[in-house]
Amino acid sequence: MAQQQPAQDRWTQETYLTSAAFVPELATTVLQWLDPQPDDIVLDLGCGDGVLTAKLKETCASATGIDASANLITAAKKAYGSKAGLSWHVQDCRYLDRWVGFQEGAYTKVFSNAALHWILRDPSTRTSVLQDVYAMLKPGGTFAFEMGGKGNVAEVHAALIAAVVHQGVSLEEARELSPWFFPLEALMKQMVKNVGFAVQRIQLEYRPTKLTADKEGGIEGWARLMGAQFFEGLGSLEKREAAVKEVFEVLKTVISHEEDDSMYLGYVRLRVLATKPT
């Protein structure tokens, strides 16, 4: 779930729960696609604070969670670390082959929810990430994941780019500050097939998603956490706060529901179920 850029750990369990607690709650479909069984050995890429990893362990033999955020792995260990069959590791998922736990054919299933659009942002490591996942799976193993697809959170993505441009960043630089990779089905299918997987199912779903109502959450909290990389390019706190305020002001009437003042973002979810040939 967390951004795979370990140089600066922006993530804490508190801010994640405040601004994005809905993320693991909406993973029902991809979990059904994974279909964990009692004898499965599962790896969770970008596990965040471990909520879904622990849920997986309830129906499989063992589950391992890895994430670039030391803060979130610490939270996972604190919440679930004493449970048998669960293990947690800090690891930048762009470089799985550098992980001390990397082992070919070690897992029957690999799972990822709301993380690969961060992990695959770097074009130079996209193929190697998928190759490493393929290598870690046993023959006949399953790779099931959900990530942002083309058009995901388009309204806030555009507002973030515009807000930092208005603070003096060039349009080209603002685009490069985006921390996300949101592909179409055809591109993702080809990428997965190119490393050897057989794609069994793929789905692109438009799913408007209600933001948290916490006073530190909502669109401002979401933008501060998920869009942090945009604001870090601005330097001064004054400019960062001005950009956050602009995002809120621009979007508040666009994404608000008048009947109850709730706010929704236009999430587009890309799900893939792929298998490693036997």
C-alpha positions as CSV (number, residue, x, y, z in Angstrom):
1,M,0.0,0.0,0.0
2,A,2.8,2.4,0.7
3,Q,4.9,4.3,-1.7
4,Q,8.1,2.5,-2.6
5,Q,10.6,5.3,-2.1
6,P,12.4,4.6,1.1
7,A,14.7,7.6,1.2
8,Q,11.9,9.5,3.1
9,D,9.3,7.5,5.0
10,R,6.1,9.7,4.7
11,W,3.8,7.0,6.0
12,T,2.5,6.4,9.5
13,Q,-0.4,4.1,10.5
14,E,-2.2,7.1,12.0
15,T,-2.1,9.2,8.9
16,Y,-3.0,6.2,6.7
17,L,-6.0,5.3,8.9
18,T,-7.1,9.0,9.0
19,S,-6.9,9.5,5.2
20,A,-7.2,6.1,3.6
21,A,-8.7,3.6,5.9
22,F,-11.1,2.5,3.1
23,V,-8.3,1.0,1.0
24,P,-8.1,-2.5,2.7
25,E,-11.9,-2.5,3.2
26,L,-12.5,-2.4,-0.6
27,A,-10.2,-5.3,-1.5
28,T,-13.0,-8.0,-1.5
29,T,-12.9,-8.7,-5.2
30,V,-9.1,-9.2,-5.5
31,L,-9.0,-11.3,-2.4
32,Q,-11.7,-13.5,-4.0
33,W,-9.6,-13.8,-7.1
34,L,-6.6,-14.8,-5.1
35,D,-8.7,-17.6,-3.5
36,P,-6.2,-18.4,-0.6
37,Q,-6.2,-22.1,0.5
38,P,-5.1,-23.8,3.7
39,D,-1.8,-25.0,2.1
40,D,-0.9,-21.7,0.4
41,I,2.3,-19.8,1.1
42,V,1.5,-16.1,0.3
43,L,3.7,-13.0,-0.3
44,D,2.0,-9.6,0.1
45,L,3.8,-6.9,-1.9
46,G,3.3,-3.4,-0.4
47,C,1.5,-4.8,2.6
48,G,1.3,-1.4,4.5
49,D,0.2,-1.9,8.1
50,G,-0.6,-5.5,7.5
51,V,-4.4,-5.6,7.7
52,L,-4.8,-7.7,4.6
53,T,-1.7,-9.8,5.2
54,A,-3.2,-10.9,8.6
55,K,-6.5,-11.5,7.0
56,L,-4.8,-13.8,4.4
57,K,-3.2,-15.8,7.2
58,E,-6.6,-16.7,8.5
59,T,-7.1,-19.0,5.5
60,C,-3.6,-20.0,4.4
61,A,-0.5,-21.7,5.9
62,S,1.7,-18.6,6.0
63,A,1.8,-15.0,4.9
64,T,4.7,-12.7,4.5
65,G,4.3,-8.9,4.2
66,I,6.9,-6.6,2.7
67,D,6.8,-2.8,2.4
68,A,9.2,0.0,1.9
69,S,7.8,1.9,4.9
70,A,9.6,1.0,8.2
71,N,6.9,2.9,10.0
72,L,4.1,0.7,8.6
73,I,6.0,-2.5,9.1
74,T,6.6,-1.5,12.7
75,A,2.8,-1.0,13.0
76,A,2.2,-4.4,11.5
77,K,4.6,-6.1,13.8
78,K,3.0,-4.4,16.8
79,A,-0.5,-5.5,15.8
80,Y,0.2,-9.0,14.4
81,G,3.8,-9.9,15.0
82,S,3.2,-12.5,17.6
83,K,0.9,-14.6,15.4
84,A,2.3,-17.8,14.0
85,G,2.8,-18.0,10.3
86,L,3.1,-14.2,9.8
87,S,6.3,-12.4,9.0
88,W,7.2,-8.8,8.2
89,H,10.1,-7.2,6.3
90,V,11.1,-3.7,5.3
91,Q,12.0,-3.9,1.6
92,D,11.8,-1.6,-1.4
93,C,9.6,-3.6,-3.7
94,R,11.3,-2.2,-6.8
95,Y,14.3,-4.3,-6.0
96,L,12.9,-7.7,-4.8
97,D,16.0,-9.5,-5.9
98,R,18.0,-7.6,-3.3
99,W,15.7,-8.7,-0.5
100,V,17.3,-11.2,1.9
101,G,14.2,-13.3,1.7
102,F,14.2,-13.6,-2.1
103,Q,14.0,-17.2,-3.1
104,E,12.9,-18.7,-6.4
105,G,9.8,-20.9,-6.2
106,A,9.2,-20.0,-2.5
107,Y,5.5,-19.0,-2.8
108,T,2.3,-20.5,-4.1
109,K,0.6,-17.1,-4.4
110,V,1.7,-13.4,-4.6
111,F,-0.8,-10.7,-3.7
112,S,-0.8,-7.0,-3.9
113,N,-3.5,-4.4,-3.2
114,A,-3.2,-0.6,-3.9
115,A,0.6,-0.8,-4.1
116,L,1.7,-1.6,-7.6
117,H,0.8,1.9,-9.0
118,W,3.6,3.2,-6.6
119,I,6.0,0.3,-7.1
120,L,5.8,0.4,-10.9
121,R,6.1,4.2,-11.2
122,D,9.8,3.9,-12.1
123,P,9.9,2.7,-15.8
124,S,13.5,1.3,-15.3
125,T,12.4,-1.3,-12.8
126,R,8.9,-2.2,-14.0
127,T,9.9,-5.3,-15.9
128,S,12.3,-6.5,-13.2
129,V,9.6,-6.3,-10.5
130,L,7.3,-8.6,-12.5
131,Q,10.2,-10.9,-13.4
132,D,11.1,-11.2,-9.7
133,V,7.5,-12.0,-8.8
134,Y,7.4,-14.7,-11.5
135,A,10.7,-16.1,-10.1
136,M,9.4,-16.3,-6.5
137,L,6.3,-18.2,-7.5
138,K,6.2,-22.0,-7.7
139,P,5.1,-23.5,-11.0
140,G,1.4,-23.2,-11.2
141,G,1.4,-20.3,-8.7
142,T,-0.9,-17.4,-8.8
143,F,-0.3,-13.6,-8.9
144,A,-3.4,-11.5,-8.0
145,F,-3.3,-7.8,-7.7
146,E,-5.3,-4.6,-7.7
147,M,-3.9,-1.2,-8.5
148,G,-4.9,2.2,-9.9
149,G,-5.8,2.0,-13.6
150,K,-5.9,4.6,-16.3
151,G,-8.0,7.6,-15.1
152,N,-7.6,6.8,-11.4
153,V,-8.3,9.8,-9.2
154,A,-8.0,12.0,-12.4
155,E,-9.7,15.0,-10.8
156,V,-7.2,15.3,-7.9
157,H,-4.3,14.3,-10.1
158,A,-5.0,17.2,-12.4
159,A,-5.6,19.6,-9.4
160,L,-2.2,18.6,-7.8
161,I,-0.3,19.3,-11.0
162,A,-2.0,22.6,-11.4
163,A,-1.5,23.6,-7.8
164,V,2.3,23.1,-7.9
165,V,2.5,24.8,-11.3
166,H,0.8,27.8,-9.7
167,Q,3.6,27.8,-7.1
168,G,6.3,28.1,-9.7
169,V,7.1,24.6,-10.8
170,S,7.1,24.0,-14.6
171,L,4.4,21.9,-16.1
172,E,7.0,19.3,-17.2
173,E,8.5,19.1,-13.7
174,A,5.0,18.9,-12.1
175,R,4.1,15.9,-14.3
176,E,7.4,14.2,-13.3
177,L,6.5,14.7,-9.6
178,S,3.6,12.4,-9.9
179,P,4.3,9.2,-7.9
180,W,1.9,7.0,-9.7
181,F,1.7,4.7,-12.7
182,F,-1.9,4.1,-13.9
183,P,-2.0,1.8,-17.0
184,L,-4.7,0.6,-19.2
185,E,-5.7,-3.0,-19.3
186,A,-4.0,-3.7,-22.6
187,L,-0.6,-2.4,-21.4
188,M,-0.7,-4.2,-18.0
189,K,-1.8,-7.4,-19.7
190,Q,1.1,-7.3,-22.1
191,M,3.6,-6.4,-19.4
192,V,2.5,-9.4,-17.3
193,K,2.5,-11.8,-20.3
194,N,6.0,-10.6,-21.4
195,V,7.6,-12.1,-18.3
196,G,5.9,-15.5,-18.8
197,F,2.6,-15.2,-16.9
198,A,-0.7,-16.5,-18.4
199,V,-3.4,-13.9,-17.7
200,Q,-6.6,-15.5,-16.5
201,R,-8.7,-12.5,-15.7
202,I,-8.3,-8.7,-16.0
203,Q,-10.8,-6.0,-15.1
204,L,-10.9,-2.2,-15.1
205,E,-13.6,-0.8,-12.8
206,Y,-14.7,2.7,-12.2
207,R,-15.4,2.8,-8.5
208,P,-16.2,6.2,-6.9
209,T,-14.9,6.0,-3.4
210,K,-16.0,8.0,-0.3
211,L,-13.2,9.8,1.5
212,T,-12.8,9.7,5.2
213,A,-14.7,12.3,7.3
214,D,-12.0,12.7,9.9
215,K,-11.1,16.3,10.5
216,E,-7.5,15.5,9.5
217,G,-8.7,13.4,6.5
218,G,-11.0,14.3,3.6
219,I,-9.4,15.6,0.4
220,E,-6.8,17.7,2.3
221,G,-5.6,14.7,4.3
222,W,-5.7,12.5,1.2
223,A,-3.7,15.0,-0.8
224,R,-1.1,15.5,2.0
225,L,-0.5,11.8,2.2
226,M,-0.9,10.4,-1.3
227,G,0.3,13.5,-3.1
228,A,3.2,14.3,-0.7
229,Q,5.8,14.0,-3.5
230,F,4.1,16.9,-5.4
231,F,4.5,19.2,-2.5
232,E,8.0,18.2,-1.6
233,G,9.1,19.8,-4.9
234,L,8.0,23.2,-3.6
235,G,10.5,23.8,-0.9
236,S,8.9,26.2,1.6
237,L,6.1,25.3,4.0
238,E,4.2,28.3,2.9
239,K,4.1,27.2,-0.7
240,R,3.2,23.6,0.2
241,E,0.3,24.8,2.4
242,A,-0.9,27.1,-0.4
243,A,-0.9,24.2,-2.8
244,V,-2.8,22.0,-0.5
245,K,-5.4,24.7,0.1
246,E,-5.8,25.2,-3.7
247,V,-6.4,21.5,-4.2
248,F,-9.2,21.6,-1.6
249,E,-10.7,24.8,-2.9
250,V,-10.7,23.6,-6.5
251,L,-12.2,20.2,-5.8
252,K,-14.6,20.8,-2.9
253,T,-17.7,21.5,-5.1
254,V,-16.6,19.0,-7.8
255,I,-16.3,15.9,-5.5
256,S,-18.9,16.8,-2.8
257,H,-22.3,15.3,-2.5
258,E,-24.7,18.2,-1.6
259,E,-27.1,16.0,0.3
260,D,-24.6,15.2,3.1
261,D,-21.3,17.0,2.2
262,S,-19.5,13.7,1.7
263,M,-16.6,13.7,-0.7
264,Y,-15.9,11.0,-3.3
265,L,-12.9,10.5,-5.6
266,G,-13.1,8.8,-8.9
267,Y,-11.1,5.7,-8.3
268,V,-10.4,3.4,-11.2
269,R,-9.2,0.0,-10.2
270,L,-7.3,-2.4,-12.4
271,R,-7.4,-6.1,-11.3
272,V,-5.3,-8.9,-12.7
273,L,-5.2,-12.6,-12.1
274,A,-2.3,-14.4,-13.6
275,T,-0.7,-17.8,-13.2
276,K,2.8,-19.2,-13.7
277,P,2.7,-22.2,-16.1
278,T,3.5,-25.6,-14.6
